[in-house]
Amino acid sequence: MDVFAASAAPSIPPLQTVTRLQSALSEAGIESVVGGSWLLASLGLIQTVQDWDLVIDSEAGVQGGRWVDPVPAVEQVLAAMGLRHLRRERSGIFRTSAALQVDAGDHSIDVLVGFALESQGRVVSIPARPGHMWQGLRMARPEEWLAAYRLMGRAERAEALQRHLGR
């Protein structure tokens, strides 16, 4: 159960693989941010997180003024790192362009390309704009995840981010 109060350091899966992956993606010209529960943990809003969410804008594939699908490039980075992954199918309200679940041994990393949610018959893109640095990782901006949690109907998480932003 999540505890929405700032206190001790969060209980987290190892940082090594996600840090290496974010760095390798950046070296390949693909910028990513960490969002989801990890954003909340980095702000001291929750204590326990099970996996990582790396988010990449679908526009991250623009190179030399041309759009290039970033998914094969992400898969090449994963292969070069020796990380196995599965492509997850869209389900429920999730309309993300591509969701890759990376096997990081004792935990997983979800790589979301073009994170989007369906709400009231329309698709809402959630940008992957960079926010603060935490533990060597580039985190997402809380404003984007406030919108995402509201769209997902996760009121408790949205309220925690709203309180944080109101400080």
C-alpha positions in Angstrom: 0.0 0.0 0.0 1.3 3.5 -0.9 1.8 5.9 1.9 1.4 9.5 0.8 3.6 11.2 3.3 7.2 12.4 3.1 9.4 10.5 5.5 12.2 7.9 5.1 13.9 7.1 1.8 11.7 5.1 -0.5 12.0 1.3 -0.9 13.2 1.0 -4.5 14.4 -1.6 -7.0 18.1 -1.3 -7.9 19.0 1.9 -9.8 21.9 0.5 -11.8 20.0 -0.9 -14.8 17.5 2.0 -15.3 20.4 4.5 -14.9 22.4 2.7 -17.5 19.4 2.4 -19.8 18.5 6.1 -19.6 22.2 7.0 -20.3 22.4 4.6 -23.3 19.2 5.9 -24.7 20.5 9.5 -24.4 23.8 8.5 -26.1 21.6 7.1 -29.0 19.9 10.5 -29.3 16.7 9.3 -27.5 15.8 11.4 -24.5 13.7 9.8 -21.7 12.3 10.8 -18.4 11.3 8.7 -15.4 7.6 9.1 -14.5 4.9 7.3 -12.7 5.4 6.0 -9.1 9.1 6.9 -9.3 8.3 10.6 -9.8 6.2 10.5 -6.7 8.9 8.7 -4.8 11.5 11.2 -5.9 9.4 14.0 -4.5 9.0 12.1 -1.2 5.2 11.5 -1.8 5.2 7.7 -1.6 7.5 5.1 0.0 7.2 1.8 -2.1 7.6 1.3 -5.8 7.8 -1.9 -7.7 9.1 -1.0 -11.2 10.4 1.8 -13.3 8.6 3.8 -16.0 10.8 5.4 -18.6 8.8 7.7 -20.9 9.9 8.8 -24.4 8.0 11.2 -26.6 7.1 9.8 -30.0 8.7 13.0 -31.4 12.0 11.7 -29.9 12.4 10.0 -33.3 12.9 13.3 -35.1 16.4 13.3 -36.6 17.7 15.7 -39.2 14.2 17.2 -39.6 12.7 13.8 -40.5 10.5 11.6 -38.2 12.1 8.3 -37.5 10.3 5.6 -35.5 12.1 5.6 -32.1 10.9 2.1 -31.2 13.5 0.1 -33.3 16.2 2.4 -32.0 15.1 1.7 -28.4 15.0 -2.0 -29.2 18.6 -1.7 -30.6 19.8 -0.1 -27.3 18.1 -2.8 -25.3 19.7 -5.5 -27.4 23.2 -3.9 -27.1 22.7 -3.9 -23.4 21.7 -7.5 -23.3 18.2 -6.6 -21.9 15.3 -8.8 -22.9 12.0 -7.2 -23.4 8.4 -7.9 -24.5 6.0 -5.6 -26.4 2.8 -5.1 -24.4 -0.5 -4.7 -26.2 -2.7 -1.7 -25.6 -5.4 -2.2 -23.0 -8.0 -0.2 -21.2 -7.5 3.5 -21.5 -3.9 3.3 -22.5 -3.1 4.4 -26.0 0.6 4.6 -25.8 2.3 4.1 -29.2 4.6 1.4 -27.9 5.0 -0.2 -24.4 8.1 -2.3 -23.9 8.5 -4.3 -20.7 12.2 -4.8 -20.0 13.4 -7.7 -17.8 15.9 -6.2 -15.4 16.3 -9.4 -13.3 14.5 -8.8 -10.0 12.3 -6.0 -11.3 11.0 -4.6 -14.6 11.3 -1.3 -16.5 8.4 -0.2 -18.6 9.6 1.9 -21.6 6.6 3.9 -22.9 7.0 5.6 -26.3 4.4 8.2 -27.0 2.6 7.8 -23.6 -1.1 8.6 -24.2 -4.5 7.9 -22.5 -8.0 7.8 -23.8 -10.5 10.1 -22.0 -14.1 10.9 -23.1 -13.5 9.5 -26.6 -10.3 11.4 -27.3 -6.6 10.5 -27.0 -4.6 12.7 -24.7 -0.8 12.6 -25.1 1.3 13.0 -21.9 4.5 14.7 -22.8 7.9 13.4 -21.6 9.4 16.8 -20.7 12.4 16.8 -18.4 12.1 17.9 -14.8 14.5 17.6 -11.9 17.4 15.2 -11.4 17.1 12.5 -8.8 19.6 9.7 -8.0 21.3 10.4 -11.4 18.0 10.1 -13.3 16.2 12.7 -15.3 12.6 12.8 -13.9 9.4 13.8 -15.6 7.7 17.0 -14.7 5.0 16.6 -12.0 2.5 18.7 -14.0 2.4 16.0 -16.7 1.9 13.2 -14.3 -0.8 15.1 -12.4 -2.8 15.2 -15.7 -2.0 11.5 -16.3 -3.2 10.4 -12.9 -6.4 12.4 -13.2 -7.1 10.7 -16.6 -6.3 7.3 -15.0 -8.8 8.0 -12.2 -6.0 7.7 -9.6 -7.3 10.5 -7.4 -5.0 9.9 -4.4 -1.8 10.2 -6.6 -3.2 13.2 -8.4 -4.0 14.9 -5.1 -0.5 14.2 -3.8 1.0 15.8 -6.8 -1.4 18.8 -6.6 -0.5 19.4 -3.0 3.2 19.2 -4.0 2.8 21.7 -6.8 0.8 24.0 -4.6 3.7 24.4 -2.1 
